[in-house]
Every structure is written in C-alpha cells, then in structure tokens.
Amino acid sequence: MQKENKACKAVMSADRVNSVSEYYFSKKLKEVAEMNAAGKNVINLGVGSPDLPPSERTVNVLCESARQADMHGYQPYVGIPELRSGFAEWYRRWYGVELDPKTEIQPLIGSKEGILHISLAFLNPGDGVLVPNPGYPTYSSVSNLVGARLVPYDLKEENGWMPDFDALEKSDLSGVKLMWTNYPNMPTGANASVALYEKLVAFGRKHGIVICNDNPYSFILTGHPLSILSVPGAKETCIEMNSMSKAHNMPGWRMAMLASNAQFVQWILKVKSNIDSGQFRPMQLAAVEALKAPEEWYEAMNRTYHNRRDLAGQIMHALGCEFDEKQVGLFLWGKIPDAVAGSEALADRVLYEANVFITPGFIFGSNGNRYIRLSLCCKEKTLEEALRRIERLHLITG
C-alpha cells in the first residue's frame, strides 16, 4: 500500500516559517550522508562538535547516578542547586566573577536554546536587534522568528573583527533593544579583551541596549578565559551565555547556562518554564563534576588543539588561503584566494573533488563570503588525510 505523504492544501504554515530557511548544516550534512552511503568517505571539517570525551569522573557520575531509582523524575526549571552552585564557583575561579547561584544563574539545554529564550523575553515584534556580520546564523534566524527587526553591524578583518563603535554611534539605534556579541569570536577566531568588554558595557548602558555575549570558546587556545561580566556594572545591562560543549567535550549533553542580574534571569525563566521541563538529574550532577576540572584538564585539551591547528594551517596553505596566526577557539578562519569566485564555490569543489567538507564563510553573512572555516574537531590522522587529498588535487593551481 502506498503511503500518503501530503499536507492538506488548505493548511498554510505560519508566516514566521517563511522568515527562515533550513539551517545550512542541516541541509549539507544530508548531502554528506548520501555521499558516505555511496562510499565516498567524506572527511568532515565543517562542524564544531568536539570528538574528545568528557573526563572519566564525569562519565562515572552520570552512570552511577542514572542507576539510582529516584533519579528519573522531572527536575526544577531553574536546575538543581548543586549545578547552579557549580556554575557560580566556576565563574568565581576562572573568570573572577561573583554570581548569586540562586538568582543570577539559569541552566540551559544548550546555549542555542538560550538565544530563543532571551529573544522571546526581550524582543517585541519590530524591536531592533544588532547582529554581527559575520556571525552565528542563529542570532539572525531566531530574531526573524520572533518578528524582530535585524540591524546588522559589520565585523571586518581590518578592524580585528571587532565592532566599529564609531560607526555604531552614527547609525540609527532607535528601537534597538538587544545586541548579540560572541567573543572569543566564531567564526573569525578573534579573541576577547577587557578593553572590548568595557566598550560593549559602556555602549549598552549608554543606549539602554541589552548586550548578550555568547562565550563558549573562552578556554580554547586563549591562554586566559575572560567574561564580560568581570567589567564593573556589566550585570546591569549584560547577559552572558556559556556552555560545556567545547571546554568540557560535552556537545551532545546540551548543558549550558546564562548569567545576569536577577531581574533579567527571572524574565527569561518565565519564558523557559513554559517551554521545557528541565534536564536529566544525572546529567546535571555529572556536569557539576565536570566543572571541577583542574587547570591540567584545560592544558591537556589545548595541547591537542594546538597540534590540530598546525595541521589545519597546512590545509589552509594548500588551499591558497591566508589566516591570522593569533586566532583562538575551535576553528581556523582563512581568506580565500582572489582567483576563487567565492567561499561556496571553493567549499563545494573541495567536497566533490577531495571528499572533504569545509564550511564556506558566506553562511555567516556577506562579510564572510571571501573566507572559509575549518573545524579542529577531528583527529590528527584525519587532518593529515584531508591534507593529502587536497594537495593531490591541486585545487588552486590545477
């Protein structure tokens, strides 16, 4: 019997569905899966999903807790007290930031979820939201879904991929209510600085704009993690999201948090508590253990990423790309040769001719079209094989 797979013609989607398109990686990874099914053995240098495991102690706590009969019920919307206290101690130890675990921290099911909850809590239809170009596509797509008005601001290589505050001050900021920032920056690898954070806090306070800093990469190759909340007065106007996906190798766990003043956190909780029902208690307890990681944990992880960065740099050179050696974070961002039409053209040629998947910079905005991004989330042998495939094809000169 043939199965019906048609929607009723009289039913239409909500208008907001037409304001966004399917996520680039969602579409492209389907194509990669089809290529692999056909025996192509595609090397994935596109997605930033850490391949290293969490600490053994973290996994042990998860397993031991999950075996207990009383661990499987619904959990508090605000997260268990141990997790909030764990995040507070983590911020005090590594960022020098004091947070009240009862009122100034909200655990999240991944920081991507937090983008939606923050947007729903602060943005009315038509409100302006400053989004970086290039920047994480979800900032724009979620803003569109909630009916906000996108106000892109440029990040450019000649300005160190930092906001141009002079240009921002001259722009029309009427009705702008929220600004997305992401430092250490993805996709460009530009590092955070105290001076940058001070300027962002001052800008937010001057114009009454909520500054949302997305901060999941602060432990990766930075030398010293920084938080925007370390700036005096930052809590009055800033929200910072952080995640355990990168620094603790827990991307699939969806363990994250946000921190701000008690009023902002309460508004976000109002939204969140009407959407989800909390996280699995054993995962929260395991996250508490992961947050106790000593300095040696981060040092060992970064030694691995340093080695991978060297190989990623060789791949960039093989592609004829230039890049800033001072980049930090989980990726390498490179400028493509002038002779290449654009980032999508180069990425597709590498995929179809070398069977290596890399990320074209155009997906992050128009200012990313002359760039590509390589993920460091694969083993050195895999990076070496990707390098051999690309060198063999002479992609730039051949």
C-alpha positions in Angstrom: 0.0 0.0 0.0 1.4 3.4 -1.0 1.7 5.8 2.0 0.2 9.2 1.8 2.8 12.0 2.4 0.9 15.2 1.5 -0.2 18.1 3.6 -3.7 19.4 3.2 -3.6 22.2 0.6 -5.9 24.4 2.7 -3.4 24.5 5.6 -0.7 27.1 5.5 2.4 27.5 7.7 2.7 30.4 10.0 4.4 33.5 8.4 7.4 33.1 10.6 8.3 29.8 8.9 8.9 31.8 5.7 11.2 34.2 7.5 13.9 31.5 7.9 15.4 28.7 5.8 16.6 25.3 6.8 20.0 25.6 8.7 22.9 25.2 6.3 24.5 22.3 8.2 21.1 20.5 8.3 20.9 20.5 4.5 24.6 20.0 3.8 25.1 17.1 6.2 22.2 15.3 4.5 24.3 15.5 1.3 27.4 14.4 3.1 25.5 11.4 4.5 24.4 10.5 0.9 27.9 10.7 -0.3 29.1 8.5 2.5 26.4 5.9 1.7 27.8 5.9 -1.8 31.2 5.0 -0.4 32.8 8.5 -0.7 34.2 8.5 2.9 33.8 12.3 3.3 36.1 13.9 6.0 34.1 16.4 8.0 36.0 19.6 8.8 32.8 21.6 8.9 31.0 21.1 12.3 32.5 22.1 15.7 31.5 19.1 17.6 34.4 18.0 19.9 35.5 14.5 19.3 37.3 14.2 22.6 35.4 12.6 25.6 34.4 14.2 28.8 36.5 13.4 31.9 36.2 9.8 33.2 35.0 11.1 36.5 32.2 13.0 34.7 31.0 9.9 32.9 31.2 7.8 36.1 29.0 10.3 38.0 26.5 10.1 35.1 26.4 6.3 35.1 26.3 5.9 38.9 23.5 8.4 39.3 21.4 7.0 36.4 21.4 3.6 38.1 19.6 5.1 41.2 15.8 4.6 41.2 15.0 8.1 42.3 16.9 10.0 39.6 14.4 9.8 36.7 11.7 12.3 37.5 11.1 15.9 36.4 13.6 18.4 37.6 13.4 22.0 38.7 13.0 24.6 35.9 15.9 26.5 37.5 18.2 23.5 37.6 19.3 21.6 40.7 21.0 23.8 43.4 24.3 21.8 43.0 24.5 22.8 39.3 23.8 26.5 39.9 26.4 26.5 42.7 28.8 24.6 40.4 28.5 27.3 37.7 28.9 30.1 40.3 32.1 28.5 41.6 33.4 28.0 38.1 32.8 31.7 37.3 34.5 32.8 40.5 37.5 30.6 40.0 38.2 31.1 36.3 36.7 34.5 35.5 36.9 36.3 38.8 33.1 36.9 38.7 30.8 36.6 41.7 27.3 35.3 40.9 24.4 34.5 43.2 23.6 30.9 42.4 20.0 31.4 43.5 19.1 34.4 41.4 21.8 35.2 38.8 22.3 31.9 37.0 19.9 29.9 34.8 21.0 26.5 33.4 20.1 25.9 29.7 19.5 23.0 27.4 22.4 24.3 25.3 23.1 27.9 24.5 21.3 27.7 21.2 18.1 27.3 23.3 19.2 30.4 25.3 19.2 32.5 22.1 15.5 31.7 21.6 14.5 32.3 25.3 16.4 35.6 25.6 14.8 36.8 22.3 11.3 35.9 23.5 11.9 37.5 26.8 13.2 40.9 25.5 12.1 41.4 21.9 8.6 42.5 20.8 7.8 42.4 17.1 9.5 45.3 15.3 12.1 45.8 18.0 15.6 46.2 16.7 18.4 43.7 17.4 22.0 44.2 16.5 23.5 41.1 14.9 27.2 40.7 13.8 28.2 40.2 10.1 29.8 37.7 10.0 28.2 35.9 12.9 26.4 32.8 14.2 23.4 32.4 11.9 21.1 31.5 14.7 21.2 35.1 16.0 19.5 36.3 12.8 17.2 33.3 12.3 15.8 33.4 15.8 15.4 37.2 15.6 13.4 36.7 12.5 11.2 34.0 14.1 10.2 36.4 16.9 9.4 39.2 14.5 12.3 41.4 15.5 14.0 43.9 13.1 17.5 42.9 12.1 20.1 45.6 12.4 23.4 44.0 11.1 26.7 45.5 12.2 30.0 44.9 10.4 32.9 42.9 11.7 35.9 43.4 9.4 39.3 41.9 9.2 41.0 45.4 9.0 39.3 46.2 12.4 40.4 42.9 14.0 36.8 41.6 13.7 35.8 43.9 16.4 32.7 46.2 16.4 33.3 49.6 15.0 31.8 51.7 17.8 32.2 54.9 15.9 30.0 53.5 13.1 27.5 52.2 15.6 27.2 55.6 17.3 26.5 57.2 13.9 23.9 54.6 13.0 20.1 54.8 13.7 19.7 53.0 17.0 16.1 54.0 17.6 14.1 51.0 18.7 17.2 48.8 19.1 16.8 46.7 22.3 19.3 43.9 22.1 22.8 43.3 20.7 24.4 39.9 20.1 28.1 39.5 20.5 30.3 36.4 20.5 33.9 36.6 21.9 36.1 34.7 21.5 34.5 35.1 18.1 33.0 32.4 15.9 33.7 32.2 13.0 36.7 34.6 12.9 38.7 33.4 15.9 39.2 37.0 17.2 39.9 36.9 20.9 38.2 38.8 23.6 39.9 41.6 25.6 39.0 43.6 28.7 39.0 46.7 26.6 36.5 45.3 24.2 34.2 44.2 27.0 34.5 47.6 28.7 33.4 49.3 25.4 30.5 46.9 25.0 29.3 47.5 28.5 29.5 51.3 28.1 27.7 51.1 24.8 24.9 49.1 26.3 24.5 51.3 29.3 24.5 54.5 27.2 21.8 53.4 24.8 19.7 51.1 27.1 20.6 48.1 24.9 20.9 44.6 26.4 24.3 43.2 25.4 24.2 39.4 25.0 27.7 37.8 24.9 27.9 34.3 23.8 31.0 32.9 25.4 31.6 29.1 24.8 35.1 29.3 23.4 36.9 31.2 26.2 39.0 28.2 27.3 40.1 27.0 23.8 43.6 28.2 22.9 43.1 31.6 24.6 45.6 31.3 27.4 43.3 33.0 29.8 39.4 32.9 29.9 37.6 36.2 30.1 34.0 37.1 30.9 32.1 40.3 30.0 30.6 40.1 33.5 34.0 40.9 35.0 33.5 44.5 33.9 32.1 46.7 36.7 28.4 47.4 36.1 28.1 44.7 33.4 25.3 42.8 35.1 23.1 45.9 34.8 22.9 45.5 31.0 24.6 42.3 30.0 23.7 38.7 29.7 26.4 36.1 29.2 25.8 32.6 27.9 28.3 29.8 28.5 28.4 26.2 27.5 30.0 22.9 28.5 30.0 21.7 24.9 33.5 22.9 24.0 35.7 23.2 27.1 34.4 20.0 28.6 33.7 18.0 25.5 30.0 17.6 26.1 28.2 18.9 23.0 25.6 16.2 22.9 24.8 16.7 26.6 23.2 20.1 25.9 24.5 21.6 29.2 24.8 25.4 29.2 23.9 28.4 31.3 23.3 32.1 31.3 24.2 34.7 33.9 22.9 38.2 34.5 21.1 40.3 37.1 18.2 38.7 39.0 15.5 40.6 37.0 16.8 39.6 33.6 17.2 36.0 34.7 13.6 36.0 36.1 12.2 37.3 32.8 14.0 34.6 30.9 12.8 31.9 33.3 9.2 33.0 32.7 9.7 32.1 29.1 11.8 29.0 29.6 9.4 27.4 32.2 6.6 27.5 29.7 8.7 25.7 27.0 10.7 22.8 28.6 10.7 20.7 31.8 14.4 20.7 32.9 17.3 18.4 32.3 18.0 14.8 33.4 19.3 15.0 37.0 22.2 12.5 36.5 23.4 14.8 33.6 23.3 17.8 35.9 25.2 16.0 38.6 27.8 14.9 36.1 28.1 18.5 34.9 28.9 19.6 38.4 31.8 17.1 38.4 33.0 18.4 35.0 33.0 22.0 36.3 35.6 21.0 38.9 38.2 20.2 36.2 41.7 21.3 37.3 44.0 23.5 35.2 45.7 20.4 33.9 42.4 19.4 32.1 42.3 22.5 30.0 46.1 22.4 29.4 45.9 18.9 28.0 42.9 19.7 25.8 44.7 22.7 24.4 47.9 20.8 23.6 45.7 18.6 21.4 44.1 21.6 19.7 47.5 23.3 19.2 48.7 20.2 17.2 45.5 20.1 15.2 45.7 23.9 14.5 49.2 23.3 12.9 47.7 20.8 10.5 44.7 22.9 9.8 47.1 25.7 8.9 48.8 23.4 6.4 45.4 22.7 4.9 44.7 26.4 4.6 48.0 26.9 2.8 47.3 24.0 0.5 44.0 25.8 -0.4 45.9 29.0 -1.0 44.3 30.7 1.9 45.7 33.3 4.3 44.9 33.4 8.1 45.8 35.2 11.3 48.1 33.1 13.5 46.6 34.8 16.6 43.2 33.1 16.2 41.7 31.3 19.2 38.8 28.9 19.6 37.8 25.7 17.9 38.1 26.7 14.3 40.6 28.2 11.8 39.3 31.1 9.6 41.0 31.7 6.4 40.8 34.2 3.5 40.4 32.5 0.1 42.5 33.5 -3.0 41.3 36.3 -5.2 41.1 33.9 -8.1 38.3 31.9 -6.5 34.7 33.0 -7.1 33.6 32.7 -3.6 33.6 30.6 -0.4 30.7 28.4 -1.5 32.4 27.6 -4.8 35.6 26.6 -3.1 33.8 24.6 -0.4 31.8 22.7 -3.0 34.9 21.9 -5.1 36.7 20.6 -2.1 33.7 18.5 -1.1 33.1 17.0 -4.5 36.7 16.6 -5.7 38.5 15.9 -2.5 35.6 14.5 -0.4 36.5 16.9 2.4 33.6 19.0 3.9 34.7 22.5 4.9 32.4 25.5 5.9 32.0 28.4 3.4 32.1 31.7 5.2 29.1 33.1 3.3 26.7 31.3 5.7 27.8 33.7 8.5 26.9 36.8 6.5 28.1 38.8 3.5 31.4 39.8 5.2 32.3 36.1 5.3 32.0 35.4 1.6 35.7 35.6 1.0 36.6 33.2 3.8 36.3 29.5 4.8 36.3 27.8 8.2 38.0 24.6 9.3 37.0 22.7 12.4 39.6 21.3 14.8 37.2 18.6 16.0 38.9 15.6 14.3 42.0 13.6 15.0 45.4 14.4 13.6 45.4 11.4 11.3 42.2 12.5 9.8 43.5 16.1 9.3 46.6 14.6 7.7 44.5 12.5 5.3 42.4 15.6 4.4 45.7 17.5 3.7 46.8 14.7 1.4 43.6 14.6 -0.5 43.6 18.4 -1.1 47.3 18.5 -2.1 46.7 15.7 -4.5 44.1 17.6 -6.4 46.0 20.9 -6.7 42.7 22.7 -6.1 44.0 26.2 -6.5 46.6 25.8 -9.3 45.2 22.8 -11.1 
